[in-house]
Amino acid sequence: MTHSTVTSKGQTTIPGEIRAALRIKPGDRLDYAIDGDHATIRVNPGTRSLKGVLASTKGKGMSFAQIRAAAGKAALGRGGVR
């Protein structure tokens, strides 16, 4: 069984094999649930889980002004601007 020691400040280091198994990365939040004398730890990756979700190549090679104009047209639901 893997273990770690708690400091006087209530801090501990999560052993490397546990971090690897749970894919814990810097910045991840850990959620704890208490059940009697046992605790369950779940990884809450937060915004890291969204990485790449919004990735698109649609605007690649376009200037910022061109992207804004295209977004404006799309928001109006037609090909022209008002």
C-alpha positions as CSV (number, residue, x, y, z in Angstrom):
1,M,0.0,0.0,0.0
2,T,1.3,3.4,-0.9
3,H,1.4,6.1,1.8
4,S,2.4,9.7,2.4
5,T,2.9,11.8,5.5
6,V,0.9,14.8,6.5
7,T,2.8,18.0,7.6
8,S,1.8,20.2,10.5
9,K,0.1,22.5,7.9
10,G,-2.1,19.6,6.8
11,Q,-0.2,19.2,3.5
12,T,1.0,16.0,1.9
13,T,2.6,14.9,-1.3
14,I,0.6,12.6,-3.5
15,P,3.0,9.7,-4.5
16,G,4.0,9.7,-8.1
17,E,2.4,6.3,-8.9
18,I,-1.0,7.7,-7.7
19,R,-0.6,10.9,-9.7
20,A,0.2,8.9,-12.8
21,A,-2.7,6.4,-12.2
22,L,-5.2,9.3,-11.7
23,R,-3.5,11.5,-14.4
24,I,-3.3,14.3,-11.8
25,K,-1.6,17.4,-13.3
26,P,-0.5,20.7,-11.7
27,G,-3.5,22.9,-11.3
28,D,-6.0,20.1,-11.1
29,R,-8.5,20.3,-8.2
30,L,-9.1,17.2,-6.0
31,D,-12.6,16.5,-4.7
32,Y,-12.9,14.5,-1.4
33,A,-15.8,12.5,-0.1
34,I,-15.9,11.1,3.4
35,D,-17.6,7.7,4.1
36,G,-17.0,6.7,7.7
37,D,-13.3,6.2,8.2
38,H,-12.6,6.2,4.4
39,A,-12.1,9.1,2.0
40,T,-12.5,9.0,-1.8
41,I,-10.4,11.4,-3.9
42,R,-11.7,12.4,-7.4
43,V,-9.8,14.5,-9.8
44,N,-11.6,17.6,-11.0
45,P,-9.5,18.8,-14.0
46,G,-11.4,22.0,-14.3
47,T,-10.6,24.0,-17.5
48,R,-7.8,21.5,-18.5
49,S,-10.6,19.1,-19.6
50,L,-11.7,21.7,-22.2
51,K,-8.3,21.9,-23.9
52,G,-8.8,21.6,-27.6
53,V,-12.6,21.6,-27.4
54,L,-12.9,24.9,-29.3
55,A,-10.0,24.3,-31.6
56,S,-10.8,25.0,-35.2
57,T,-9.0,25.7,-38.4
58,K,-11.8,27.7,-39.9
59,G,-10.1,31.1,-39.2
60,K,-6.6,29.9,-40.0
61,G,-4.8,32.5,-42.2
62,M,-7.5,35.2,-41.5
63,S,-6.8,38.5,-39.9
64,F,-8.6,39.4,-36.7
65,A,-10.7,41.9,-38.6
66,Q,-11.7,39.2,-41.1
67,I,-12.6,36.8,-38.3
68,R,-14.7,39.5,-36.6
69,A,-16.5,40.3,-39.8
70,A,-17.3,36.6,-40.5
71,A,-18.5,36.2,-36.9
72,G,-20.8,39.2,-37.3
73,K,-22.3,37.8,-40.5
74,A,-22.8,34.4,-38.9
75,A,-24.5,36.1,-35.8
76,L,-26.9,37.9,-38.1
77,G,-27.7,34.6,-39.8
78,R,-27.0,35.9,-43.3
79,G,-24.2,36.7,-45.6
80,G,-24.2,40.5,-45.1
81,V,-23.8,43.0,-42.4
82,R,-26.3,45.7,-41.4
